[in-house]
Amino acid sequence: MPGPRRFYRAVAVAPRDGGFVVLLDGKPAQTPAQGPFLSSTRRLADAIAAEWEAQEKTIEPATMPLWVLVSSALYDVLQARDRVVDNVAGFARTDLLCYRATHPLDLIALQRERWQPLLDWAAHEFDAPLKVMDGVIFEGQPEPAMVALRKAVAAQDAHRLAALSHATRALGSLVLALALVRGRIGGEEAIALSLLDELYQIEKWGDAPEAHARRAEIRAEVLAAERFMELATS
């Protein structure tokens, strides 16, 4: 189903209150809270303005990843920061990187080779060593590690926290998302690591169209978070 009709003719960017707003026919683009989005940098405002300008007869959110991120993740951060911090930090209890295959041997080795360095990095960077489990049966994580990771999440500014929240949900891993936000890995590497098991199975048995579409959605969300963070903080 097509989106709502384009209701504006001109798109512009203007300074306001120490930041920048995107103007649609001279009026600030409205967030879900019915308030104008104030960009921290001109680069981010320009990129979001380009998304609005690119809309044709109808407004298609799928073609506006930065504005969607502003309207969801950043909106949530600005409205209920503590709740967002709790939700994001909670992913560490079931972090993807902590649950390992029990067979075959080459997949076990691949997970250890690709995932363990990121867990070691998190243990060193945040003083948050996480337990590794064989199989998918849930086991709790050490509470000091949970506290340390929540502190790391809470330390992010609003824009980085929005990107972190968006990436964590897409990747299924707080460790991967923190590594992305901290510049330890790039978006493409984060995506490949999050899909490591699936890509291994594809190599062995082939792919399915529905799985390809889901991976494309994950890739778009993670790369949008990476670009949003880059534009908002530089």
Secondary structure, 3 states (H helix, E strand, C coil): CCCCECCCCCEEEEEECCEEEEEECCEECECCCCCECCECCHHHHHHHHHHHHHCCCECCHHHCHHHHHHHHHHHHHHHCHHHHHHHHHHHHHHCHHHEECCCCHHHHHHHHHHHHHHHHHHHHHHCCCCCCEECCCCCCCCHHHHHHHHHHHHCCCHHHHHHHHHHHHHHCCHHHHHHHHCCCCCHHHHHHHHCHHHHHHHHHHCCCHHHHHHHHHHHHHHHHHHHHHHHHCC
